Amino acid sequence: MADSAATEDGAARENRAGPEEQQRAEELRARIRRANDLYYNQNAPDISDAAYDALTRELRALEERYPELVTPDSPTQAVGAELITTFRPLQHRMPLLSLDNAFNSDELRGWEERTRRILAIGPDVPIEYVCELKIDGLSVNLTYERGSFVQGATRGDGFTGEDITLNLRTIEAIPRHLKAAGGQLPDFIEIRGEVFLSHHEFARINAEAEEQGSRTFANPRNAAAGSLRQKDPSETAKRRLDIFLYAVGECEGCRFQSQAELLESYARWGLRTNPNIRICPGLEEVIAFCAEWQARKVDLPYDTDGVVVKVNSFDLQRELGTNSRSPRWAIAYKYPALQVRTRVEDIQVQVGRTGAITPVAHLEPVAVAGVTVSRATLHNEDEIRRKDVRIGDTVVIQRAGEVIPEVVEVVTSLRTGAERVFEMPTVCPSCGSELVRPEGEAVLRCLNPDCPKKIKEGLQHFTSRLAMDIEGVGEKQSDQLTESGLLRDPADLYTITLDQLLPFERMGEKLASKILANVERSKTRPMANVIYALGIRHIGEHTAEVLASHFGSLDALRSATVEQLDAVHEIGHTTAESIAAWFAEERNQRMLDKLAAAGVRPTAHAAAPTSDTFAGKTFVFTGTLGQLKRDEAETMVKQRGGRASGTVSKNTSYVVAGEAAGSKLAKAQELGVPVLTEDEFIAMCAADEPSD
């Protein structure tokens, strides 16, 4: 007996963690806590999702092997990050748990085996699952009482979140009141979902941020999180956030039998659910669904980084229960990150139309998700210093939103000592003028109005589709026009002749005539488009619409004071000062005079409708229209007193679907919103026109 006891005691000592394991566990906990803080609270992650998952898996494996290493505050025992105090704390009645991850089909099968052991059922008994796309956004908890939305919060630490009710109310897809369709609404319910940004909105927000000299977001998830933490709800409203609802917390006065029934109820109540879900009778169908969407996810207008697999039956879910941080009845199948390593061959800067100096990493060409990437923006000097990117470094890159290449992190372990620290220039690479970093901004700027690169970029902006829409003036034509000296500002376009264009390389008479015809046609563009085309700092598409609607004419806007501009709803003081300063510059006044002399006469703003045929109606356009441009179709709606929106909701009157219509069409069909073809829409508009 004594020998047996001694053997057991020796085995116990062998299974105890030594100093190296203790030190490694402490290091892992510290790194994961820092990553959590950067990800959840500061919206500035410094490692990839794949790297974070690897750290977490290593720590969990250590703690499973050496249970004495588990501490109450270990990240494996927590759900999210510690709560920050920017917003009032709100306690969730039922915790919002995170999910365990699987990274391949074998790990999914291992999860099912554990599920069967807990349920005490054999392999011949089928388990029904629901598969849902895992949206890469910010988890929120919406509380409804007797069908009315009363408050909303972030996930926070899983038990207490931040009160962001006012910001959530700006999201069009979150109804203020649930529809009592086909049954009684619950007295109280916590509805869980994910707030996200589409790729289009992410690109728009970053473009406007760069134009304003503000810090850009690394990816749509960060942009969504930052938008929900705006102290001014009107700023959140400008971000056009969206949401999918998929889970339930505490619920009183209603009972669901399954996840599928829950999602069906949500849809009936007017809540937005993802249309890409599937009920799978077994695990092999789950694995097939995961493989299918790993290939198809690139076609989605938003980010998804995996599939959430849930046991469908709520009775089985209750029997399976939860552990300290995650439910046993669900797992997240994570896709491999679209990240690769490559080398920074050089860092150069480019000059934007507002003079912003943007550093760009020139990379050893590498394929990322089927696209060869050779350049990636580094945004500004602060970003380079934060990531410590050097010429010669090996870096991890990914396509943010699976579209925009970005440098995720530097592989410092591969440094040889030959890498060179990049220094931002002190003079403009285009004109040689001294660069200035305005107070409070993150970017250097060239302030020379005659900078050739600024003139060229300004011309391309002026001729773009959302501005003057002058086809045929691309990058090469812009180079030729500016380098030849024919064009010093965009107004010179309206005085160029056929004979002046013909000597340009590859410029035949047919192309030259087409460009001139497009220039002539642009003279009557809507006022909002003309304001946007001027390239005034802080003026994006939406702000241009606001200014056009308020002032009605370019002359009125031109003579407006800072005080008058500041008084306009949605125009802040900084924007007001920027507008007034632009119109006060003598160079810009000359350009406006040249435009007027050339016959540029902006048409009246569409906000002054010519009829009320569409009054109270909201139209959403999706897919590719064959006869109309998107902005033309939206103008037709506004001219008839209607409203054009980018989001389908229960309040949408019609969805006009063109070729390759996607999720908006599916949402319309799900909500029962009438769907029109382009021809039907045109006929509806024509019925409003007076007959001869």
C-alpha distance (Angstrom), angle and dihedral (degrees) to the residues before:
residue distance angle dihedral
M1 . . .
A2 3.79 . .
D3 3.81 91.2 .
S4 3.81 90.0 50.4
A5 3.81 92.1 50.9
A6 3.80 91.0 48.4
T7 3.80 90.6 51.5
E8 3.82 92.4 51.0
D9 3.81 90.9 47.5
G10 3.82 90.8 51.7
A11 3.79 91.8 49.5
A12 3.80 90.1 50.9
R13 3.82 90.7 52.0
E14 3.83 90.2 50.3
N15 3.86 90.3 53.6
R16 3.78 93.4 51.4
A17 3.79 118.7 103.1
G18 3.78 115.9 -105.4
P19 3.82 127.2 -146.7
E20 3.83 92.1 -85.3
E21 3.82 93.1 53.4
Q22 3.82 91.4 45.7
Q23 3.80 91.6 50.1
R24 3.80 92.0 47.1
A25 3.81 92.3 49.7
E26 3.81 90.9 50.9
E27 3.79 90.6 48.4
L28 3.81 92.2 49.4
R29 3.81 92.3 48.2
A30 3.80 91.2 50.9
R31 3.81 93.3 48.1
I32 3.81 93.1 47.3
R33 3.83 92.5 47.4
R34 3.81 90.1 51.3
A35 3.82 91.1 47.6
N36 3.83 90.0 49.3
D37 3.79 91.8 51.1
L38 3.81 92.8 48.9
Y39 3.81 92.3 45.5
Y40 3.81 102.3 41.7
N41 3.79 104.5 27.0
Q42 3.79 107.6 25.8
N43 3.82 99.8 29.6
A44 3.81 88.8 -137.5
P45 3.83 109.2 109.3
D46 3.80 115.1 -172.5
I47 3.82 98.7 -166.7
S48 3.79 132.4 50.1
D49 3.81 124.0 -103.5
A50 3.80 89.1 -111.3
A51 3.83 91.8 54.0
Y52 3.83 90.8 47.4
D53 3.81 91.6 50.4
A54 3.82 90.1 50.1
L55 3.82 91.9 53.5
T56 3.81 91.8 48.2
R57 3.79 93.5 48.2
E58 3.82 91.4 49.4
L59 3.82 92.1 50.7
R60 3.80 92.5 46.7
A61 3.81 90.8 50.1
L62 3.81 90.8 50.7
E63 3.81 92.1 49.4
E64 3.79 92.3 47.6
R65 3.80 90.4 51.6
Y66 3.82 94.0 42.9
P67 3.84 108.4 28.7
E68 3.81 91.2 -177.7
L69 3.82 87.8 70.3
V70 3.81 91.8 65.5
T71 3.81 110.9 106.5
P72 3.82 126.1 -170.8
D73 3.80 90.3 -116.2
S74 3.80 96.4 46.3
P75 3.84 112.9 132.2
T76 3.81 87.9 -124.2
Q77 3.81 88.4 64.0
A78 3.81 94.8 47.3
V79 3.77 132.4 72.5
G80 3.79 105.4 -147.2
A81 3.77 143.1 -20.1
E82 3.78 128.2 -48.0
L83 3.77 113.3 -84.9
I84 3.81 118.2 -96.9
T85 3.78 118.2 -146.8
T86 3.79 102.5 -132.3
F87 3.83 90.2 106.9
R88 3.80 132.8 33.1
P89 3.83 111.4 -85.1
L90 3.80 118.0 -113.3
Q91 3.78 121.6 -166.3
H92 3.80 117.9 -139.0
R93 3.79 114.6 -132.9
M94 3.79 88.8 -141.8
P95 3.84 120.2 28.6
L96 3.81 121.0 -106.9
L97 3.79 101.1 -131.2
S98 3.77 125.4 -161.9
L99 3.80 123.0 -126.9
D100 3.77 132.6 -110.7
N101 3.80 113.5 -121.8
A102 3.79 135.8 -126.1
F103 3.80 120.4 -165.4
N104 3.80 102.1 -171.9
S105 3.80 142.0 16.2
D106 3.82 92.7 -93.6
E107 3.81 90.2 59.3
L108 3.82 89.7 49.1
R109 3.79 89.2 52.9
G110 3.81 90.0 48.7
W111 3.81 89.4 52.9
E112 3.81 91.1 51.6
E113 3.80 91.2 49.4
R114 3.83 90.1 54.6
T115 3.80 89.1 46.9
R116 3.80 91.6 53.3
R117 3.82 92.0 48.1
I118 3.80 91.9 53.8
L119 3.81 91.7 46.4
A120 3.82 90.9 42.7
I121 3.80 93.1 -131.7
G122 3.77 127.9 136.5
P123 3.82 130.4 -123.9
D124 3.81 91.8 -97.5
V125 3.81 93.4 63.4
P126 3.83 109.5 86.4
I127 3.80 121.3 -129.3
E128 3.79 116.0 -156.0
Y129 3.81 116.9 -140.8
V130 3.79 136.9 -169.9
C131 3.80 116.9 -142.1
E132 3.81 119.6 -156.3
L133 3.80 130.2 176.2
K134 3.81 111.4 -104.6
I135 3.80 104.6 -124.7
D136 3.81 115.9 -147.1
G137 3.79 100.5 -135.0
L138 3.80 140.7 90.9
S139 3.81 121.9 -55.9
V140 3.80 115.4 -127.4
N141 3.80 137.6 179.6
L142 3.82 118.2 -139.2
T143 3.80 119.0 -163.3
Y144 3.81 119.7 -153.5
E145 3.79 123.5 -175.0
R146 3.81 117.2 -165.0
G147 3.80 88.2 -17.4
S148 3.82 97.4 -50.4
F149 3.80 124.6 114.1
V150 3.81 105.7 -121.1
Q151 3.79 106.2 164.6
G152 3.78 144.8 -9.1
A153 3.79 135.1 -159.1
T154 3.77 143.2 -178.1
R155 3.78 119.3 -108.5
G156 3.82 91.6 -108.3
D157 3.81 109.8 168.9
G158 3.80 91.1 -15.6
F159 3.79 93.8 -98.4
T160 3.81 102.4 51.5
G161 3.79 125.0 28.9
E162 3.78 137.4 178.4
D163 3.80 121.8 -87.8
I164 3.82 105.4 -116.0
T165 3.81 96.4 155.0
L166 3.82 96.1 132.4
N167 3.79 92.3 50.2
L168 3.80 92.9 47.1
R169 3.80 90.0 53.0
T170 3.82 88.5 64.9
I171 3.83 90.9 64.3
E172 3.78 107.5 98.6
A173 3.81 93.6 -152.0
I174 3.83 92.7 61.0
P175 3.82 107.5 84.1
R176 3.79 119.1 -142.7
H177 3.82 89.0 -144.5
L178 3.80 130.0 26.5
K179 3.79 119.9 -127.3
A180 3.80 113.1 -114.9
A181 3.80 92.1 -139.0
G182 3.78 117.2 163.5
G183 3.78 98.2 -13.0
Q184 3.77 149.3 9.2
L185 3.80 120.7 -52.1
P186 3.82 118.4 -125.1
D187 3.80 118.5 -99.1
F188 3.80 89.4 -131.9
I189 3.79 131.8 5.8
E190 3.80 138.7 167.2
I191 3.80 108.1 -146.2
R192 3.80 116.9 -163.6
G193 3.78 126.3 -154.5
E194 3.79 148.5 139.7
V195 3.80 125.2 -97.9
F196 3.79 112.6 -150.7
L197 3.79 145.2 164.0
S198 3.78 125.0 -124.5
H199 3.80 119.4 -123.7
H200 3.81 89.9 -110.6
E201 3.80 93.5 53.6
F202 3.80 91.6 44.6
A203 3.81 90.8 54.4
R204 3.81 91.4 46.5
I205 3.82 94.1 49.9
N206 3.81 93.3 47.9
A207 3.81 92.2 46.7
E208 3.80 90.6 53.1
A209 3.81 91.3 45.1
E210 3.80 91.9 52.7
E211 3.80 90.2 47.8
Q212 3.81 90.5 52.3
G213 3.80 94.3 45.3
S214 3.80 92.0 -113.9
R215 3.78 126.9 138.3
T216 3.80 113.1 -85.9
F217 3.81 124.9 -135.7
A218 3.79 120.0 -109.1
N219 3.81 94.8 -139.7
P220 3.82 142.2 -8.3
R221 3.81 92.7 -93.6
N222 3.81 92.2 58.5
A223 3.80 90.6 45.7
A224 3.82 91.1 52.3
A225 3.81 92.0 48.7
G226 3.79 92.1 47.6
S227 3.78 91.0 48.2
L228 3.81 92.5 53.6
R229 3.81 90.3 52.1
Q230 3.79 95.4 55.3
K231 3.79 110.6 126.9
D232 3.81 90.3 -147.3
P233 3.85 110.5 63.3
S234 3.81 90.3 -156.6
E235 3.81 87.7 65.0
T236 3.80 90.2 51.7
A237 3.80 89.5 50.6
K238 3.81 90.5 58.4
R239 3.82 90.6 59.4
R240 3.86 94.3 66.8
L241 3.78 95.9 -140.9
D242 3.79 122.0 -169.3
I243 3.80 134.2 -158.2
F244 3.79 143.2 -156.5
L245 3.84 119.1 -157.6
Y246 3.80 118.3 -149.4
A247 3.82 115.1 148.7
V248 3.80 144.4 46.5
G249 3.80 133.0 -137.6
E250 3.80 123.0 -179.7
C251 3.80 112.8 -1.2
E252 3.82 130.1 -176.9
G253 3.78 125.0 -173.6
C254 3.79 97.1 16.6
R255 3.80 135.5 69.4
F256 3.80 129.6 -162.0
Q257 3.78 125.9 -157.0
S258 3.80 97.5 -159.9
Q259 3.80 146.9 1.3
A260 3.79 89.6 -103.8
E261 3.82 90.7 54.8
L262 3.81 90.0 48.1
L263 3.82 92.1 54.8
E264 3.81 91.6 45.7
S265 3.82 90.0 51.9
Y266 3.80 91.3 49.0
A267 3.80 90.9 53.0
R268 3.83 91.4 49.5
W269 3.80 90.2 50.4
G270 3.81 90.9 54.8
L271 3.80 97.5 -103.2
R272 3.79 119.3 142.4
T273 3.80 113.6 -112.9
N274 3.77 127.6 176.1
P275 3.81 111.2 -96.8
N276 3.83 92.1 -149.0
I277 3.80 100.7 81.3
R278 3.79 129.0 121.6
I279 3.78 135.0 -164.6
C280 3.81 106.3 -137.4
P281 3.83 121.4 -161.9
G282 3.80 91.9 -153.2
L283 3.79 146.3 3.1
E284 3.81 96.4 -90.9
E285 3.81 88.9 60.9
V286 3.82 87.9 49.4
I287 3.81 90.9 53.2
A288 3.81 90.3 48.7
F289 3.82 90.9 51.0
C290 3.81 90.9 51.3
A291 3.81 91.8 50.2
E292 3.80 91.8 46.6
W293 3.81 94.2 53.9
Q294 3.78 93.9 42.1
A295 3.82 84.6 67.5
R296 3.82 97.9 35.5
K297 3.80 99.3 45.3
V298 3.80 92.5 86.6
D299 3.82 88.0 68.6
L300 3.81 93.9 57.5
P301 3.83 119.7 101.5
Y302 3.83 90.7 -134.1
D303 3.81 138.2 44.8
T304 3.79 122.7 -87.8
D305 3.78 121.0 173.5
G306 3.77 99.8 -174.0
V307 3.80 148.4 -33.5
V308 3.81 127.5 -73.5
V309 3.80 111.3 -140.7
K310 3.82 116.9 -160.2
V311 3.78 133.4 -179.3
N312 3.81 100.5 -114.2
S313 3.82 100.2 -143.9
F314 3.81 114.3 81.4
D315 3.82 89.8 -156.2
L316 3.82 89.0 59.0
Q317 3.81 90.3 44.5
R318 3.80 90.5 55.7
E319 3.81 90.5 47.8
L320 3.82 91.5 50.5
G321 3.81 92.9 47.7
T322 3.79 125.2 177.0
N323 3.78 140.6 -76.1
S324 3.81 123.5 -136.0
R325 3.80 95.2 -70.9
S326 3.82 111.5 12.5
P327 3.80 143.0 30.7
R328 3.80 117.0 -103.2
W329 3.81 91.0 -144.7
A330 3.83 96.2 65.2
I331 3.78 138.0 48.4
A332 3.80 135.6 -179.1
Y333 3.79 116.0 -127.9
K334 3.82 103.1 -151.5
Y335 3.79 121.5 -152.2
P336 3.80 118.6 -133.5
A337 3.79 107.9 -92.7
L338 3.80 114.8 -102.5
Q339 3.78 89.4 -124.0
V340 3.77 131.4 127.8
R341 3.76 137.5 173.8
T342 3.78 124.0 -115.5
R343 3.79 139.6 152.4
V344 3.80 129.5 -97.3
E345 3.79 104.0 -127.0
D346 3.79 95.0 179.2
I347 3.80 143.9 -17.8
Q348 3.79 117.5 -134.3
V349 3.77 133.4 169.6
Q350 3.77 130.1 -125.5
V351 3.81 128.5 -156.9
G352 3.81 119.5 -129.5
R353 3.79 127.8 -153.1
T354 3.82 92.1 -97.1
G355 3.80 90.5 48.9
A356 3.80 94.9 -101.9
I357 3.82 111.5 156.4
T358 3.82 109.7 -141.2
P359 3.83 121.9 -172.6
V360 3.80 114.2 -137.4
A361 3.80 126.4 -164.7
H362 3.80 112.7 -134.2
L363 3.78 104.9 -149.3
E364 3.75 138.1 -163.1
P365 3.84 97.6 -100.6
V366 3.79 112.8 -96.8
A367 3.82 135.3 170.0
V368 3.82 116.0 -113.7
A369 3.81 117.2 -179.3
G370 3.80 91.9 -23.6
V371 3.81 95.7 -46.3
T372 3.80 125.4 103.5
V373 3.79 109.2 -128.4
S374 3.80 121.6 -162.0
R375 3.82 101.6 156.4
A376 3.79 136.3 40.6
T377 3.79 129.4 -178.5
L378 3.80 118.4 -116.5
H379 3.82 91.0 -167.1
N380 3.81 101.0 -145.8
E381 3.80 145.5 -18.7
D382 3.82 93.7 -85.0
E383 3.81 90.6 55.7
I384 3.81 91.8 51.1
R385 3.80 90.9 51.1
R386 3.82 93.4 45.4
K387 3.81 92.5 53.4
D388 3.83 92.8 32.8
V389 3.81 93.1 -135.2
R390 3.82 112.8 -177.9
I391 3.80 133.7 -176.1
G392 3.81 106.4 -94.7
D393 3.81 94.6 26.3
T394 3.78 122.9 137.1
V395 3.79 105.7 -126.7
V396 3.78 139.1 -176.0
I397 3.79 112.1 -124.0
Q398 3.76 132.9 -174.6
R399 3.76 137.7 174.2
A400 3.81 105.4 -103.7
G401 3.76 107.0 -136.3
E402 3.81 81.0 4.1
V403 3.79 85.6 -80.9
I404 3.81 113.9 69.5
P405 3.83 117.4 57.3
E406 3.80 113.7 -128.7
V407 3.79 137.0 173.2
V408 3.81 107.4 -116.1
E409 3.79 101.3 -176.8
V410 3.78 145.0 -26.5
V411 3.81 119.7 -106.8
T412 3.80 94.0 -134.0
S413 3.81 92.9 176.9
L414 3.82 88.8 70.4
R415 3.79 96.0 54.7
T416 3.80 114.6 124.9
G417 3.80 99.4 -171.0
A418 3.80 92.3 -106.0
E419 3.81 92.9 95.9
R420 3.80 116.9 114.9
V421 3.79 127.2 -139.3
F422 3.81 110.8 -125.5
E423 3.79 118.6 -128.8
M424 3.80 120.8 -158.1
P425 3.82 113.2 -120.6
T426 3.79 121.1 -105.6
V427 3.82 94.4 -149.2
C428 3.80 131.8 46.4
P429 3.83 111.7 -93.2
S430 3.79 89.7 -144.2
C431 3.82 104.0 47.5
G432 3.80 106.2 6.2
S433 3.80 94.7 -119.8
E434 3.80 118.8 147.4
L435 3.79 112.6 -94.5
V436 3.80 121.8 -127.3
R437 3.81 131.5 -159.5
P438 3.83 106.0 -151.5
E439 3.77 115.5 -138.8
G440 3.78 112.8 -88.5
E441 3.83 94.3 15.4
A442 3.78 129.2 111.2
V443 3.81 97.3 -146.8
L444 3.78 137.9 71.3
R445 3.81 115.6 -126.0
C446 3.77 139.1 -157.2
L447 3.81 106.5 -137.3
N448 3.82 96.4 -171.0
P449 3.84 107.3 117.4
D450 3.84 90.1 -159.1
C451 3.82 94.5 55.8
P452 3.85 104.9 135.7
K453 3.80 93.0 -141.8
K454 3.81 92.5 51.2
I455 3.81 90.2 49.2
K456 3.81 91.5 50.4
E457 3.82 94.1 46.6
G458 3.81 90.0 45.4
L459 3.80 89.9 53.1
Q460 3.80 92.2 51.8
H461 3.80 90.2 50.1
F462 3.82 91.2 47.3
T463 3.82 92.6 53.2
S464 3.84 96.3 42.1
R465 3.80 121.4 119.2
L466 3.81 96.5 -104.3
A467 3.81 90.8 47.9
M468 3.84 122.2 40.0
D469 3.84 92.9 -24.8
I470 3.82 96.5 -140.1
E471 3.80 106.8 167.6
G472 3.79 119.7 -154.1
V473 3.81 97.4 41.3
G474 3.78 100.6 102.8
E475 3.79 131.6 154.0
K476 3.80 94.5 -72.7
Q477 3.81 94.0 47.4
S478 3.81 90.1 47.4
D479 3.81 89.5 53.5
Q480 3.81 91.5 50.3
L481 3.80 94.6 46.7
T482 3.81 94.6 49.3
E483 3.82 97.5 39.3
S484 3.81 91.8 49.0
G485 3.80 90.7 56.5
L486 3.81 92.0 -123.3
L487 3.76 92.4 116.8
R488 3.80 126.4 47.0
D489 3.82 95.1 158.3
P490 3.82 135.1 4.1
A491 3.82 92.4 -94.5
D492 3.82 89.0 69.8
L493 3.82 87.8 70.6
Y494 3.79 88.6 76.6
T495 3.81 94.1 59.0
I496 3.83 99.1 45.8
T497 3.82 115.3 114.4
L498 3.78 134.2 -149.7
D499 3.82 91.6 -108.6
Q500 3.81 90.4 55.4
L501 3.82 92.7 52.3
L502 3.82 99.1 44.6
P503 3.86 96.8 73.0
F504 3.82 91.0 60.3
E505 3.80 116.9 108.1
R506 3.84 112.7 -89.1
M507 3.80 90.4 0.2
G508 3.79 108.1 137.3
E509 3.78 124.1 -177.9
K510 3.80 91.8 -103.1
L511 3.83 94.0 56.1
A512 3.79 93.3 41.7
S513 3.81 91.2 51.1
K514 3.80 90.6 48.7
I515 3.82 91.6 52.2
L516 3.81 91.8 49.8
A517 3.81 91.1 48.1
N518 3.81 90.4 51.3
V519 3.81 90.3 48.4
E520 3.81 89.9 52.9
R521 3.80 92.5 47.1
S522 3.81 91.1 52.7
K523 3.81 92.4 64.2
T524 3.80 91.0 88.1
R525 3.80 100.3 44.7
P526 3.84 115.8 142.4
M527 3.77 115.0 -84.5
A528 3.83 93.8 -114.0
N529 3.81 90.1 57.0
V530 3.80 91.6 49.7
I531 3.82 91.8 50.0
Y532 3.79 90.1 50.0
A533 3.83 90.6 47.2
L534 3.81 92.1 58.3
G535 3.80 88.9 73.3
I536 3.80 97.9 -134.5
R537 3.81 111.7 174.3
H538 3.82 114.5 -102.6
I539 3.84 91.6 18.1
G540 3.79 112.2 118.6
E541 3.80 128.9 163.9
H542 3.80 95.3 -79.1
T543 3.80 95.8 45.9
A544 3.81 89.8 49.3
E545 3.82 88.8 54.9
V546 3.81 90.6 50.2
L547 3.82 92.3 50.6
A548 3.80 93.4 45.9
S549 3.79 91.8 49.9
H550 3.81 93.5 48.0
F551 3.81 101.7 42.6
G552 3.80 100.9 30.3
S553 3.82 95.4 -156.7
L554 3.78 138.9 47.2
D555 3.81 91.0 -123.8
A556 3.82 91.6 56.6
L557 3.80 91.4 49.3
R558 3.80 90.9 45.9
S559 3.80 92.4 57.0
A560 3.82 97.3 41.6
T561 3.81 118.1 121.0
V562 3.78 125.8 -133.6
E563 3.81 88.7 -105.4
Q564 3.81 92.5 52.3
L565 3.79 91.7 47.5
D566 3.79 92.6 45.8
A567 3.81 89.5 54.7
V568 3.83 92.1 60.0
H569 3.80 113.2 103.9
E570 3.86 110.8 -106.2
I571 3.84 93.3 14.4
G572 3.80 109.8 111.3
H573 3.80 125.9 -156.2
T574 3.83 94.5 -102.4
T575 3.80 91.1 52.1
A576 3.81 91.2 45.8
E577 3.80 90.9 53.4
S578 3.81 91.1 47.3
I579 3.83 92.4 52.0
A580 3.81 94.4 46.7
A581 3.81 92.0 46.4
W582 3.80 91.7 50.7
F583 3.80 93.8 51.6
A584 3.83 90.5 45.0
E585 3.81 93.3 59.6
E586 3.81 111.9 102.6
R587 3.82 91.6 -141.1
N588 3.79 91.6 56.8
Q589 3.79 92.4 45.3
R590 3.81 89.3 55.2
M591 3.80 90.3 50.5
L592 3.83 91.9 51.0
D593 3.82 89.9 49.5
K594 3.82 90.1 50.6
L595 3.81 90.8 50.2
A596 3.80 91.2 51.1
A597 3.83 92.0 46.5
A598 3.82 89.6 51.2
G599 3.80 90.2 56.1
V600 3.81 101.0 -102.9
R601 3.80 102.7 158.8
P602 3.82 113.3 171.4
T603 3.79 112.6 -141.3
A604 3.78 119.3 -118.5
H605 3.76 114.8 -78.8
A606 3.77 112.7 -90.1
A607 3.80 90.3 -128.2
A608 3.80 87.2 83.2
P609 3.82 97.9 75.2
T610 3.78 121.6 -149.1
S611 3.81 91.8 -148.5
D612 3.80 140.7 5.8
T613 3.81 97.0 -128.0
F614 3.81 92.0 120.6
A615 3.81 96.1 34.2
G616 3.80 110.0 147.7
K617 3.82 92.2 10.3
T618 3.81 125.9 118.2
F619 3.81 122.5 -154.3
V620 3.80 127.7 -163.9
F621 3.81 120.9 -165.1
T622 3.79 120.8 -154.1
G623 3.78 135.3 173.2
T624 3.81 127.0 14.6
L625 3.79 116.4 -41.6
G626 3.80 115.7 -145.5
Q627 3.81 102.7 -156.3
L628 3.79 105.5 24.2
K629 3.76 134.2 47.0
R630 3.78 113.7 -123.8
D631 3.81 94.4 -112.3
E632 3.83 90.8 47.8
A633 3.80 90.9 53.8
E634 3.80 91.8 48.0
T635 3.82 90.2 49.4
M636 3.81 89.6 53.4
V637 3.81 88.6 55.8
K638 3.81 93.5 48.3
Q639 3.82 92.4 47.3
R640 3.79 88.0 59.2
G641 3.80 94.4 50.3
G642 3.80 96.9 -98.3
R643 3.77 133.8 121.5
A644 3.80 129.3 -117.6
S645 3.80 115.9 -147.7
G646 3.78 135.4 -178.4
T647 3.81 95.6 -145.3
V648 3.80 130.8 68.4
S649 3.80 114.5 -136.5
K650 3.78 139.3 151.4
N651 3.81 87.1 -86.0
T652 3.82 93.4 58.7
S653 3.82 111.7 113.6
Y654 3.82 99.0 -164.3
V655 3.78 139.3 1.3
V656 3.82 114.6 -151.3
A657 3.81 107.5 -153.1
G658 3.80 123.7 -159.7
E659 3.79 130.2 176.9
A660 3.82 117.7 -41.7
A661 3.81 93.2 12.4
G662 3.78 109.1 -179.2
S663 3.79 139.1 -180.0
K664 3.82 95.2 -13.7
L665 3.81 90.2 60.3
A666 3.80 90.6 47.9
K667 3.79 90.4 49.7
A668 3.82 91.2 49.8
Q669 3.80 91.2 52.1
E670 3.80 90.2 47.1
L671 3.83 92.3 52.1
G672 3.79 94.8 39.9
V673 3.82 93.4 -116.1
P674 3.85 112.0 162.1
V675 3.82 111.8 -104.2
L676 3.81 121.4 -148.6
T677 3.78 131.1 -166.4
E678 3.79 117.1 -131.0
D679 3.83 89.9 -105.2
E680 3.80 91.2 52.8
F681 3.80 90.7 50.2
I682 3.80 92.2 50.0
A683 3.81 90.3 48.3
M684 3.81 90.0 50.5
C685 3.80 89.6 53.0
A686 3.80 92.6 44.9
A687 3.81 90.7 55.1
D688 3.79 86.9 64.0
E689 3.82 94.4 55.6
P690 3.81 118.7 94.9
S691 3.81 116.3 -109.3
D692 3.82 121.8 -121.3
